[in-house]
Amino acid sequence: MFARNVEVENETATTTAAAQQQPNLNEISVQVDMGEQFHELMNQVTTTMQLMAHQKEEINELRNIVAELRKQQQEQSEYIDELLAAKRKGNQKRWWEIWKG
């Protein structure tokens, strides 16, 4: 069962041209929007990668600083231990000598 009477609009050059132009404008608009979004995304990716590289440099610098501080702390600890050992050696008096003082 199909309709036997179908009304069809008469096509003119103007309606045909308008119909052909409309999809092209939409496609261009979508392409421009997607191009701008892609460009913005790539800018964000680039900025993020630069930030990560900068943070890696900072982390390496901080690791070097921490290693240097630990080395200094170890040296100071050894120096203090040597001073305490020398003081103990020099202060080995008998208990009654301390009271005479």
Secondary structure as GFF3:
##gff-version 3
##sequence-region A 1 101
A	DSSP	alpha_helix	13	90	.	.	.	ID=ss1
A	DSSP	alpha_helix	95	100	.	.	.	ID=ss2
###
